[in-house]
């Protein structure tokens, strides 16, 4: 975090106004890092959903910052983490409905003890399908996109598409933006379903502001 605060403006930034904008941006990054680093409450705590949504928006903000710097693999990593945090919030929100959809008592126990607090990467496809059944239409396909970005995080662009679904950095960066726009949209739809706080509103507006107008991709 100290490195973020001590970072110097790039040489091409001249004048007091641009320096002020740079410092303002660095401060915003520090605030986002603080959001992501907060300890999570227990899933049984009523603040768990809000905490996970704040985490999702914080990770989204970091993804956009990395994208701005041209670090597409880092951006893909943070976009994936943002989506994973969103899934955790939705799984907790729909837990009763999901337990009713589960076929066995063992599945119900796993939902409560593993899926909600951990959202295992290997189970994300299955959990996405469950949320789709619970009424979150289209979320399964978006979860697949998040997993594609997860692969890209480790392997980068792959012309043969054997290890990664992306042949270029540009296509991965475009999917990062698409996923984050969808994440912001889905968080916003929860306003009437959860305890909506001023902090959530501010975090959401920051992400929406960063996404509009469309971001230039520094790749």
C-alpha positions in Angstrom: 0.0 0.0 0.0 2.9 2.4 0.8 4.1 1.9 -2.8 0.8 3.1 -4.1 1.0 6.2 -1.9 4.6 6.9 -2.8 4.1 6.4 -6.6 5.2 9.3 -8.7 3.2 10.7 -11.6 4.4 9.5 -15.0 6.8 11.9 -16.8 4.3 12.8 -19.4 2.0 14.3 -16.8 2.7 18.0 -16.5 1.0 20.7 -14.6 -0.7 21.0 -11.2 -4.1 19.8 -12.5 -2.7 16.5 -13.9 -0.7 15.9 -10.7 -3.8 16.5 -8.7 -5.7 14.0 -10.8 -2.9 11.5 -10.4 -2.9 11.8 -6.6 -6.7 11.6 -6.5 -6.5 8.4 -8.4 -3.9 6.9 -6.1 -6.0 7.7 -3.1 -9.0 6.0 -4.7 -6.8 2.9 -5.3 -5.9 2.8 -1.6 -9.6 3.1 -0.6 -10.3 0.1 -2.9 -7.5 -1.9 -1.4 -8.9 -1.3 2.1 -12.3 -2.6 1.0 -10.8 -5.8 -0.3 -8.6 -6.4 2.7 -11.4 -6.1 5.3 -12.0 -9.3 7.3 -15.2 -11.0 6.3 -18.0 -11.6 8.8 -19.3 -15.2 9.3 -21.9 -16.2 6.6 -24.5 -16.4 9.4 -23.9 -12.7 10.1 -26.5 -10.4 8.5 -23.6 -8.2 7.2 -22.1 -11.0 5.2 -23.9 -10.2 2.0 -23.0 -6.5 2.1 -19.4 -7.4 2.9 -19.1 -9.7 -0.1 -20.7 -7.1 -2.4 -18.2 -4.5 -1.2 -15.4 -7.0 -1.8 -16.8 -7.6 -5.3 -16.9 -3.9 -6.1 -13.5 -3.4 -4.6 -11.9 -6.1 -6.7 -13.7 -4.7 -9.8 -12.1 -1.3 -9.0 -8.7 -2.9 -8.9 -9.3 -4.8 -12.1 -10.1 -1.5 -13.9 -7.0 0.1 -12.4 -4.8 -2.8 -13.7 -6.5 -2.6 -17.1 -5.8 1.1 -17.3 -2.1 0.3 -16.7 -2.1 -2.3 -19.4 -1.8 -5.3 -17.0 -4.4 -7.5 -18.5 -3.5 -10.7 -16.7 -3.7 -8.9 -13.3 -7.0 -7.3 -14.4 -8.3 -10.8 -15.4 -7.3 -12.1 -11.9 -9.2 -9.2 -10.1 -12.2 -9.5 -12.4 -12.4 -13.2 -11.6 -12.1 -12.5 -7.8 -14.8 -9.8 -8.1 -17.2 -12.3 -9.8 -16.4 -15.0 -7.2 -17.3 -12.5 -4.4 -20.5 -11.7 -6.1 -21.4 -15.4 -6.3 -20.7 -15.7 -2.6 -23.2 -12.9 -1.9 -25.8 -14.4 -4.1 -25.4 -17.9 -2.7 -25.9 -16.5 0.8 -28.9 -14.4 -0.3 -30.6 -17.4 -2.0 -29.4 -20.1 0.5 -32.9 -21.2 1.6 -34.0 -21.5 -2.0 -30.9 -23.4 -3.0 -31.2 -25.8 -0.2 -34.7 -26.5 -1.3 -33.4 -27.3 -4.8 -30.7 -29.6 -3.4 -31.4 -33.3 -3.9 -29.7 -34.7 -0.8 -28.9 -33.6 2.8 -25.2 -33.8 2.0 -25.6 -31.2 -0.8 -27.5 -28.9 1.6 -24.6 -29.2 4.1 -22.0 -28.5 1.4 -23.9 -25.4 0.3 -23.9 -24.0 3.8 -20.4 -25.1 5.0 -18.4 -24.8 1.7 -20.2 -23.0 -1.1 -21.2 -19.8 0.7 -18.0 -19.1 2.6 -15.5 -20.4 0.0 -17.1 -20.6 -3.5 -14.6 -23.3 -4.6 -13.3 -22.5 -8.1 -13.8 -26.1 -9.2 -17.5 -25.9 -8.2 -18.3 -22.5 -9.8 -19.9 -23.9 -12.9 -22.2 -26.0 -10.8 -23.0 -23.2 -8.4 -23.7 -20.9 -11.4 -26.2 -23.4 -12.7 -27.9 -23.6 -9.2 -28.2 -19.8 -9.1 -29.7 -19.9 -12.6 -32.4 -22.3 -11.3 -32.9 -19.9 -8.4 -33.8 -17.1 -10.8 -30.6 -15.4 -11.6 -31.0 -15.8 -15.3 -27.9 -15.8 -17.5 -25.5 -16.0 -14.6 -24.2 -19.5 -15.6 -22.8 -18.1 -18.9 -21.2 -15.2 -17.2 -19.6 -17.5 -14.7 -18.1 -19.4 -17.6 -16.6 -16.1 -18.8 -15.2 -15.5 -15.4 -13.5 -18.9 -15.5 -12.1 -18.2 -18.9 -10.5 -15.1 -17.5 -9.2 -17.2 -14.6 -7.4 -19.4 -17.1 -6.1 -16.4 -18.9 -4.7 -15.1 -15.6 -2.3 -18.0 -15.5 -1.6 -18.7 -19.2 -2.0 -15.3 -21.0 -2.9 -15.2 -24.7 -2.7 -18.6 -26.4 -2.8 -18.6 -30.3 -3.7 -22.3 -30.2 -6.5 -21.8 -27.5 -5.2 -24.9 -25.7 -4.5 -23.3 -22.3 -6.5 -20.1 -22.7 -9.7 -19.1 -24.6 -8.0 -15.8 -25.6 -5.7 -15.5 -28.5 -4.9 -11.8 -27.8 -4.6 -9.5 -24.8 -7.2 -7.2 -26.5 -9.9 -9.9 -26.4 -9.2 -10.7 -22.8 -9.3 -7.0 -21.9 -12.7 -6.7 -23.6 -14.1 -9.6 -21.6 -12.8 -8.1 -18.4 -14.9 -4.9 -19.1 -17.9 -6.9 -20.1 -17.8 -9.0 -17.0 -17.4 -6.0 -14.7 -20.3 -4.2 -16.4 -22.5 -7.2 -15.8 -21.3 -7.4 -12.2 -22.2 -3.7 -11.6 -25.6 -4.3 -13.2 -26.3 -7.3 -11.0 -25.2 -5.6 -7.8 -27.5 -2.7 -8.6 -30.5 -5.0 -9.0 -30.1 -6.1 -5.4 -30.9 -2.6 -4.0 -34.5 -3.6 -3.0 -33.5 -7.1 -1.7 -30.8 -6.4 0.9 -29.9 -3.7 3.4 -28.5 -1.1 1.0 -25.9 1.1 2.7 -24.3 4.4 1.8 -21.0 2.6 1.5 -22.4 0.2 -1.1 -23.9 3.0 -3.0 -20.6 4.9 -3.1 -18.6 1.8 -4.1 -21.1 1.0 -6.9 -21.0 4.5 -8.3 -17.2 4.5 -8.3 -17.2 1.3 -10.5 -19.9 2.6 -12.8 -18.1 5.9 -13.2 -14.9 4.1 -14.1 -16.8 2.0 -16.7 -18.6 5.0 -18.3 -17.6 6.3 -20.8 -16.0 3.1 -22.1 -12.5 2.8 -20.8 -9.5 3.0 -23.1 -7.6 -0.2 -23.0 -3.9 0.3 -22.3 -2.7 -2.9 -23.9 
